[in-house]
Amino acid sequence: MKFNLQNLKSFAVRGILLAVLIAVMVFFLFQYLKTTGQYIETERADIEIRQNIVETNGYIFRNEEVLYPSGGDYTPANGSVNYLVENGSKVGKNQLIAQSTQTASDFSVKDRIAALAEKLDILHKSNINLDYVTASVDKINSDSRMFYVNMLQNIETGKVKDAGKNRNELLVLMNKKQLITGEVSGGAFENLIRSIEENKRQLEAQITGSGFGVINEAFSKRSGIFYTRVDGYEDCLTADELKTLDFGKFDELIKQAPDSNIINNALGKVAYEFNWYLVCKIKKNKTLDFVDGKKYNIIYPYSSNRIVESVLSKQIDGADSDEVILIFETMTEPSGFDFSRKQTVQIIFDEIKGIKVPEEALHVIKKDDGTTQEGVYILKSNIVLFRELPKNECINKFDGYYLYLEPEKRPKTGGGKLQLYEDIITAGKDLYDGKAID
């Protein structure tokens, strides 16, 4: 049999190529198995809040004093009112709250006179005599810059009212600088002062000659919180009515129409008792066991979902009804709160708060002494660590997650070890405490 040398060489080359190919495949398979063994997925340990909310219509009951003008002849259609205190501010007993006149022009003239008096004060302070007074431009620039920076800081922090408190002082400094630098002459200021004084005298004469309109004044009879807006229910939905409230009376009160006399003639009102009440009627529910004296958080959507903590002061159970009346009481007076008598509210019946842990992340490990521990693995830097989570600290389960006690609510010894915002491992192979991840 003849042996073909060429065939032998071809066979050897094919054998070498096959061996190299197998070696490459083994190498990549090893690398794949190595990397898949190190594959890790994590989820942050965040706080979860679960709430049981009851949504219903609520009615606000409050003791309020309606303010009318002393003369009794003011109406919004043909008169003008000048409020001397801000809406929502505290007022004292017998304090002058507002003034009203039959014509809006009466207050307009008075306001113009006050504005001219302010201008005169600024000009008199600005009109320095350079023959007797020396002033430094650098000092004026420094003071002006200080006022300007202070104004910007107040605007940035939302203190709009404070931003303009040094406005007049800044104008005086700017006027003085114009005099010192020669941009204007002292005579120009003197001419302006004379012109404004003449204008002011003419307006004062106008008031004297025409007989300034009769001013009707409104005083508070009691101390409390003043509101410019009235709704016509001030004499109806009062806190005093709650003392004898029952199902029939409640239905009667909430069906009453607002008092048109209050709406058309009142200048405002004073809430003279700081306690106010939210009253609502809900269906009885065995799972909603409201407790007298317990505090509940109530969400008010009309006030940008403001939450007001209130105490359930009383429940009125209808013997022949499947409903119950709840009366909540609070002294909280939120700024800018909408006290509309009827509004939708959300009562937070209960609330559970804890660390959210994925169900698939839980592991049970065996300790050296033969006992077991339940918990999760976390990834810190590139190290796997075990965090124990005792079963008695599990407070709820929902949608594939467990809720565990927050760290500050755990017992001082023997409690869970998982901390907020640690990275819980939800997927990974061959995990153990202390393992390094490449």
Summary of the structure (lengths in Angstrom):
residues: 438
radius of gyration: 39.1
end to end distance: 59.4
largest distance: 146.1
contacts: 1186
relative contact order: 0.16
helix: 35%
strand: 30%
